Amino acid sequence: MISLLYIPITSSEVDVYVKNTPLSIKTVTVKNNGKWTPIKLIWTVDRDKAIEFKETYKPWCDMLVAKICWNKTGSLLLFSKETQQQVLQQIGSDRYITLPKEGTNSRGVVISAEALSLIEKSPDTRSIDINFIQGDIDYREVYTKWLDAWVEDY
C-alpha cells in the first residue's frame, strides 16, 4: 500500500519522502575545477526572515545533491542530516550559512561552499560519479513537436 505524505509548499527543506523519510533534493552546476558553489537552502528576499532562518536553522533531513560538471565527471551525493549537523556545529552558522547581501535581490539563503566541501569529504557521505555530457539540442524541433501536439488536442 502506498501512503502519500503532504508537503506544504512553504516547506524550506523537504522535497519528497522516501520510505517515510524526508529528503531535500538540490542541484548545482560547478566549474570544470569541481569546486563547490553555494546552494540555496531557502528562497526569500526578506532580510529579517533570512536572519531568523540562520539563527534557528538545524538540518533535519538528508540531502540528495546532483553536482553537475558539464562534459566532465560530476556526482550524485547523499548528505546525511547527521553529517550536515556535525559540520554546522564544527564551523558554526556564520561559516555554514551565507545571508544575502543587504540591498541586493539574491532571493535566498545559501549553504556555503566551505560547508558543502566538508560534508562531501565526510566518510558518511555516499557518492556516485556521473559523466554529465552536454549535447546540442535543436529546440525548434522540440517546440514544433509540442506545438503540433497541442494543436491536435484543441
Stockholm file with secondary structure:
# STOCKHOLM 1.0

chainA/1-154         MISLLYIPITSSEVDVYVKNTPLSIKTVTVKNNGKWTPIKLIWTVDRDKAIEFKETYKPWCDMLVAKICWNKTGSLLLFSKETQQQVLQQIGSDRYITLPKEGTNSRGVVISAEALSLIEKSPDTRSIDINFIQGDIDYREVYTKWLDAWVEDY
#=GR chainA/1-154 SS CCCCCCCCTTCSSCCEEETTEEEEEEEEECCTTCCCCCEEEEECCCHHHHHHHHHHCCCCSEEEEEEECTTEEEEEEEECHHHHHHHHHHHCHHHHEECCCTTSCCCEEEECHHHHHHHHHSTTCEEEEEEECCCCCCHHHHHHHHHHHHHHHC
#=GC SS_cons         CCCCCCCCTTCSSCCEEETTEEEEEEEEECCTTCCCCCEEEEECCCHHHHHHHHHHCCCCSEEEEEEECTTEEEEEEEECHHHHHHHHHHHCHHHHEECCCTTSCCCEEEECHHHHHHHHHSTTCEEEEEEECCCCCCHHHHHHHHHHHHHHHC
//
